[in-house]
Amino acid sequence: MQPKKLEQYKYFQPIAWTVCISFAGFVGMLALQLKTTIINLEQSTLSFDQRLQNVEAAVGVNPTGAVKQ
């Protein structure tokens, strides 16, 4: 006896479309957040070194590359 193919299940198509549309929405939101971040970085008057120090402070990494504990 052969098992049913995935496409033959009653709820396969709605679930597949939901996953596909959700992924497209996720990628769209990710692109919008990336665009916003790029615009904010372009408008920043801080130097690259200062921005890097701010990121390191936010992440918790010191300039030597070791993680703070």
C-alpha positions in Angstrom: 0.0 0.0 0.0 1.5 3.3 -1.1 1.2 6.2 1.3 -0.7 9.3 0.2 1.3 12.0 -1.5 1.6 15.3 0.4 -0.4 17.1 -2.2 -3.4 14.8 -1.8 -4.1 15.9 1.8 -7.1 18.2 2.2 -5.3 21.0 4.0 -2.0 20.9 2.2 -2.8 23.7 -0.2 -4.1 26.3 2.3 -1.1 25.6 4.6 1.4 25.8 1.8 0.0 29.2 0.6 -0.1 30.5 4.2 3.6 29.5 4.7 4.5 31.1 1.3 2.7 34.4 2.0 4.0 34.5 5.5 7.6 34.1 4.2 7.0 36.8 1.6 5.8 39.1 4.4 8.7 38.3 6.6 11.2 39.1 3.8 9.3 42.3 3.0 9.5 43.5 6.6 13.1 42.6 6.7 13.8 44.7 3.6 11.9 47.7 5.1 13.9 47.5 8.3 17.1 47.3 6.4 16.1 50.3 4.3 15.3 52.3 7.4 18.6 51.4 9.0 20.5 52.4 5.9 18.7 55.8 5.8 19.5 56.3 9.5 23.2 55.5 9.0 23.4 57.8 6.0 21.9 60.7 8.0 24.2 60.1 10.9 26.8 62.8 11.6 29.0 60.5 13.7 32.3 59.2 12.4 32.7 55.6 11.5 34.8 55.0 14.5 32.2 56.4 16.9 29.5 54.4 15.2 31.6 51.2 15.6 32.2 52.0 19.3 28.5 52.5 19.8 27.7 49.1 18.2 30.5 47.4 20.2 29.1 48.9 23.4 25.5 47.8 22.5 26.7 44.3 21.7 29.0 44.1 24.7 32.3 43.6 22.9 35.4 45.6 23.7 37.7 46.9 20.9 40.2 44.0 21.3 37.5 41.5 20.2 37.0 39.8 23.6 33.5 39.5 24.9 32.8 41.3 28.2 31.5 39.2 31.1 
